[in-house]
Structure formats: structure tokens, C-alpha cells
Amino acid sequence: MQNDQFRKIHARFVLAGGAFLLAASSFGATAPQADYVLGPGDQILIRTIQVKELADKQFYLEASGAINLPLVGRVILKDLSLVQAESAITKAVEKYYVDPDIAVTVVEFRAQPVSVIGAVGNPGVHEARGRKTLLEMLSSAGGIRGDAGPVVKITRQRRYGPIPLANARDAGGDTMVAEVDLKGLIDARDPSDNIFVEPYDVIAVPGAEVVYVVGNVKKSGRIPLGGRSSISALETLSLAEGLDPKAAPSRARIMRPSDTSPTAGRKEIPVNLAKILSGKSSDVYLQPNDILFVPNSTAKGVTARAVEVALQIAAGVLILHP
């Protein structure tokens, strides 16, 4: 009796060890196969000592979510975890074997759609095969653009489980939403931020708030604030590589969106860059969507419409990075 118990315990140990080694080699030692939910397109490996007809054989989940096993026929595994799949197969095989030891691992994962949108190189719907991390999905979408904002936003359908982040919250309906600090994610400050994505997740990388510098500077363009609420005129000018020889810095101005209405146009704030550069006047700060405009010394006046045209040209050509 004791020998029989020992053999069963030994068999389970061998199966568990083999399953772990296979998972570690084909999928990555950190990938949590235990909570993976099976679906059509997955390919599994069954390991068993007693049931020779199934031992070390691979089976493909059909469109119906079933596998076709020798002896027992079709077994539905769709929407089951690996532990549940082991129980379902064990129950089917018990008609022919007493106390079979069944271990199941996934050897090939089905492709699942994940949307990556916003400030990435290749936004759109991407097919994720197997368990992919947040960083892996951002990489497969062409990486982060230079005008990305400070956070990554993840939206998930509730049926695929919670988002394992402390700030996860209800987004209404059947979805949840959470945010991850982008710089912290890239710097790997907290490995738990690099969560595994689930089918139909929406990963959004909003663009950063920006300011614009146009006119008689060496490089016109837009400057991402990178999570900051403002940027100084001197830093803006530095990123634009300084003034053009024909510039009139004493007549510069900041074109600021109206506080009352987006359609009310912009208000002009005179800025004497010449005094700021010489230290005779304090620096001023630009807010999100401000335009720092430096006119030509030969021009008597420039209309707001001319500034907007210059902005449209500069914004589409160059991003100036802090």
C-alpha cells in the first residue's frame, strides 16, 4: 500500500517537474501559465505516465474549443484554466484508467488582438501570440514616439479579469482602466508595472502637452512638456537653437489660447526676449498650447493669421525635445 502511494507521489512530482521545465523553456520562466484561459487556436501538451495513448502528445484546440483524444473522443477545454483542463481530461480518462495523473501545458498560444493607439510608431490592432507584457506590446507597435505624454493608459474588459495595478478603477459598463507612469515603466523602477496584457486590451499612449516656437529662430517646431505644466521662454529658445540673425527679440510675443472659449482665438502677451537674455528682465513661462513667436526685425507688424500659418508649418515638420 505504501509503495503504491509512493509511486503515485513520485509520478506527480515527475509530471509537475517536466511541465515546469517545458513552460520555462518555451514560454519564459516568469510567464504565469497557471492563470491562462484556453481558447481555439491554442496547442497543448499532455504529460502522463499511466495513459500511454496521451503521453507527451500535442493537441490543437479546434474552433469549437475542443480537443479530440484517443479512447475518449472530444473534450471541451474552451474557457478553462490549465488546472480546470487537467480535471476535465482526467474525468474523461477515468472511464478507462484508475487515478490517472494528467499534466497540461501550452506549447503554442493563439494570437489575440490588442489595440495600441496614440503616440507610438505603428498604432493599430496588433496580434499578440501568447502572454505579452505591456512593454512587449509597446515595442511591437513601433515603440514610443518622442511626443508621448507621461503615462500609459490600459483599458480592459472585465471578463478578462482585473487590471493588477493599484490605481485600477471602474470605467463604466464592462470595462476597467488603469495608468502606468511611462518613464518608470521604461526604467523598470517597479517590475509589477510591466503587467501582462489580455485579449482586446486597449493600450493608449496620449501625446504630451506641447508648446510651439515659430518665427525667426533657427529651428521652429513643437516642444513636448513631458508631464510638466510649463516651460520657460529661455528654455524654449534654447531648444529652438537660438535666434535667427534677422530676429527682433524685443518684439516677441506669446500667443495664448483664450480661457473663455476654444473658438475665441488667442490673446497676445508681449515678451521682450532681448531684456530676458541680457538679465534685465525676469524669464516668463509658457503654458500648454502657447505659441512663442519671434518676428522679423524688418517687419512692421505680423497678424495673428500669419502666426497660425507659421505654426501649422512648424508643427508638422519638427519636434524639439527637451
Secondary structure by P-SEA (a helix, b strand, c coil): caaaaaaaaaaaaaaaaaaaaaaaaccccccccccccccccbbbbbbbccccccccbbbbbccccccccccccccccccccaaaaaaaaaaaacccccbbbbbbbbccccbbbbbbbcccccccbbbbcccccaaaaaaaacccccccccbbbbbbbccccccccccccccccccccccccaaaaaaccccccccccccbbbbbbccccbbbbbcccccbbbbbccccccccaaaaaaaacccccccccccbbbbcccccccccbbbbbbbaaaaaaaccbbbbbbcccccbbbbbcccccccaaaaaaaaaaaaacccccc
